[in-house]
Amino acid sequence: MRILALSLSLSLMLLSGCSPSRPAALAMSQEGDVITFEASSVEHLGLPLQEAFSDALDKPSISTFRLKLAAGEYRDFALTLEQPPDSKRQLTLIVEGDNGQAVFRQSPLKFAAQRLVLKNLTMTETTAEGATLQIKVGESFSAEHVSLVDNVSAGHKLPDPIVSMTVGFASRSALALWQSCWFVGNRAEGLGALIETPKVGPGTFESLTFKNSVFANNTADALLAPWFSRQVSIHQTVSHDTSLRLGGVSLRSPLVKVKVSDSLLVTSPDAFHFISSPDVKRDDFPPVALENTAIFSKNLPRASDFARDPSSTLKTTLPRRSNDWRTLALDAKTPDFKALTSQLK
């Protein structure tokens, strides 16, 4: 069988144990070096999708595989689309909602490709033994209008995050961007962060960027554990997370440089939690750069932990949120930074 011969790890398992059936009609097209597979129900995501993705990997002339999902709900299945780990194909995988948000409910997702693009997607009410969203790229990752709401990483004794981001395909570095995304009400029951980058292996993220995004009411060790990522940039982002075990960003390596600009971050107990070791002292970490940013945390940070401009502030009185952002997150519209920050009193 071609899929087995390619060692293609691409599966869709209905949690009920039922096998998906082939729909009567499929919408699939090819334009130049791009194959587009259109789906409007769970039934479209079984064998037809597997065969289409397998064919794309089998054709050197194909550079992009696009899974276009009609707006609506897709629930109770685990979807995996993976380029084989030993593949040298420079494939771009695009998974996007079409004319609205595609909502994955109770559905773990796993994607792997040289380049990965997620657009107009919502994952909600998904519980997994491990990360609910697993991402592996060789070159780049981008997410736009992606919402993660009320998901649970249920590995009680394991440090599993909600979102696992790794670098593979023999690559040493990759780029990642989250833009206009929402992370609301997620819970890592073990010792994991909300989002985590590679802690082992030769590959890491050269750049990890969050733009115009929102974090609220998450429970985890930290919102972000960038491990050995080189540059973390947070721009025009707002957070209100007072149930974290360590803080907003958990830093273990002095190789990571962090810059926060035009943002308002409410995190507790720490804004940035520096983890020292016998080999890494607290003073080894470079200061976090702040530009036009307000930081609120329960614990007063050391002044030497930050390099801030005159417009940036550090405060220990945590503002309250006057509105529930869950509904806004599920609507997945572009965050209105001014309106959201005005709700923190």
N, C-alpha and C positions, 0 to 999 in steps of 0.2 A: 504494500500500500504506500502511495507516494508520501503521505504525511508521516508515516513511521520511518520511511527510508530517509527522509530529511531530518529526522529527529525533531520535528516541529512540535513544540509544546504550545498548542493552541486548542483550548477546550472550552466548552460551555456545559456546565453540569447543573441541571435543574435540581434544586435542593429536595424536591419532592421525590426524586428518583426516576422521574419520567424522562424519556428521551424526546428531544425536539423532533418534530416532523418537518419535512421539506414543504415550504409553502408552495402554493400553486403557481405563483408568479413572483419573479424576483426583478429588482431594478439594479442592474449592474452595467457600468459603462467604462469605456477606456477612451481617454483623450490624450494623445501623445504618449508620454511616459507615466501617466497618472491613471490608476484604476480606482473607480469610485463604487463602493458597495452601499446601497441604501437599504435601511431597515426601518420598519414601523411597528414591529412587535417582537416578542421574545422568540417566536418561531423562526424569524429570519436569521437568528443569531446562532443556529446550530451548524449542521453539516454544510449548508451553502456558504456560510462565512468561512468555515475552515478551508473548504476547497478553493474559494476565491483568494484567500490569503496565501495558501500554498502555491497557487498558480503565480501569484505576484512574486514570490520568492524564487520561483523556478524560471523567471524571465529576466535575464540581465538587463533588458531594455527598460524595465519598470523601475522608476526612482521613488514613486510615492504610492502608498495605499491609503485611501481615505474611507473610513467608516462613517457614513452620514446617517444620523439617527433622527427620525421624525420626533418632534416635540411630543412628550408624553411620558408614561411611566414604564420602566422595565424592572421587574422585581423577581426575587427569590431564585437567583442563579449566581454562579461564580463565573465570571468571564475572564479568560486569559488570552491575550494576543502577544506572542513572543517570537521575535526573531531568534533562531538558534544561537546559542552562546558562541559557537565557533564560526558563525557566518561572517563573511567579509563584505557582504552586500551593504552599500551605503543607502539603506532604505529609510525613507521618512514615513512614519505612521501618524496619521491624523484621525482622531476620534472626536466627532463634533455633533452637537445638537443642531438641527436644521430648522430655522425660523422659530426658535424658542428653545427652552431648556429640556434636555433629555434627563429624566430623573431615574437614577439607579437606587432602588429601595431594597434593603436587605440583600445587597449584592456586592461581595468583594470583587475588586478589580485588580488586574495585574497586566502591565504592559511593558514590553521591552523592544527597543529598536535603536538604530544609530541616532535617529532624530525623532522625537516624540512631541506631538502637539495635541493638547486637550482644549476643547472650546465648548462653552455652553452646556456644561455637564453639572449635575448635582448628584452627590452620593449622600444618602441619609438612612438612618436607622439600621446600619449594617454592623453586625458583631462578628469578629473573626478571632481565631486563635493566632494572633500575630497581627501584622499590619493589615488594615482594611484596603489600603491603596498602595500597591507596590509598583515602583517605577525604576526601570533600568535603561540607561542611554549610553551611547558611546561618544556622542558629540554635543547634543543640545536637547533641552527640555523647555517647553513653554506651556503655561496654562493661563487661559483668559476666560473670565466669567465662569469660574469653577467654584462650586460651593460644597463644603463638607460640613454636614449638620447632624448632630446626635449620633455619631458613630462610636463604636467601642472596640478597643483592642483588649481582648479578654485573657491574655497570657499573664495570669496573676503573678507568677514567679519569674517571668522573663521580662527583660527590658525592651519590649516590643513597642514601637511607635504606632501612631495612627497612619502616618504616611512614611514609607521607607523609600529613600532615594539612593540609588547606587549607580556607579559607573562601571561599564563592562565592555565587552567586545575588544579586549586588549588595548583599550584606550587609557591614557594616563590622566586626562582631564576633560571636563565637559562644562557647559554653561547651563544655568537654570534660571528661569524667570516665572514668577507668579504675579499676574496682573489682574486687578479688579476681581479678587477672589475673597471668599468668605470662609472663615473657620469658626464655627459656633457650636457650643454644647457638646464637643467631643470629649471622650474619656479614655485615657490609657490606664488600665487597671493595675498593670505591673509597675515597673520602674522606667517606663519609656517616655519619650518626649512626644509632642504632637507631630513634629516633623524631624526626621533624622537623616543625615547624610552618612557616607561610609565611615566606619570606624576601623576597618581592616581592608587590606588589598592595595594594589598599586595605584588604582584610579581614585580621583576625588574631583570635587567641583572647583574649578578655578574661580567661578563667580556664582553666587547665589543671591538673587534679587527679589524683593517683594515691593510692588508698587500699587498704591491706591487699594490696599487690601484691609481686611477687618478680622480681628481675633476677639472672641468674647466667650466668657463662661466655659472655657475649656478646663479640664482636670487632667494634669499630667505632671511629669517632673519639670518640664519646661515647654515653652511653645516651640523652641528650636534648639536642636543639638547639632551644630554644624561640624563637629569633630575636626577634621583636617582640611575643610574647605578653606580656600585662600582668602576670598573676599566675600563678606556678607554686607549687602546694602538694603536698607529699609527706608523707603521713601513714601511720604504722604500716606502713612498707615496709622490706623488707630487700633488700640487694644484695650480691653477691660477684662482682665483675667486675675481674679483674686484667690483662686483655689489651686495654685501651682505649688508643687512641693519644693522646688528650688528657686525658680524665677523665670523671667521672660526668655532669656537666652542663656543656655548652659555652655560654658567655654572650658575646654580641657587642653587645648593646644595654643601656645603663643604664636603659632603660624597664622592664626585666623585674624584678619583685620576687619573690624566692624565699623560701619558708618550708618548713622541714622539721621535723616533730614526731613524737615517739614512734617513731623509726626507727633502723635500724642500717645504715650504708652503707659497704661496702668497695669502693673504686674506686682504680685506679692508671692513670697516675701522679698525677693530681690528683682531688680530690673535686669541685671546681668550677674550670673552666678559663676565665679571663677573657681575651678576645681584644681587645686595644686596637688603635687605628688612628690616623691623623693627626687624625681628628675626635673620637675617643673615647679618653680617657686612663684608665689603670687606676683611678685614684681617683674617676672619675665613676660607677663602679658602686656601687649601694647594697649594704650588707652583707647577707649571707644570714642569715635569722633561724633559729636553732636552738632547739628546745624539747625537752628530754628525749631527745636524740639523740646517738648515737655515730658519729663520722666517722673512718674509717681510710683513709689515702692514703699513697702512697710519698713524695710531696713534702710537706714541712711547709707548711701554708697560713699566710698572714699573719693575725695576730690581728685586724687591721682589716677583713678580708674577711667576718667573722662578727659577728653580734650574738647571743650565746648566753646561756642561763640557766645557773645553777650546776650543773644536772644533765646538761648536754651536755659531751661530751669530744671532743678532737681528738688522734689518735694516728697515728704513722707505721709502727708494726709491724703488718703485715697478718695477720690470723688466717686459718688454713686452714679449709676446709670439710670436715667429716668424712663427708659423705654426698653422693651424686649426686642433684641435684634434678630431673633430667630426667624420671624416672618420675613424680614428684609432679606435674610440670608437665603431662605427658600425661594424667594422671588428672583434672587441672583441678578439683580440689576447693578449697574455700576455704582459703587459706594459714593455717597455724597459726603465727602470728608467734613465740610463745614457743618452740615446738619447733624452728623454723628457726634462730633466733638461738642456741639452745643448741648447735647443731652447728658453730658458728664458734668455733674454739679458737686 
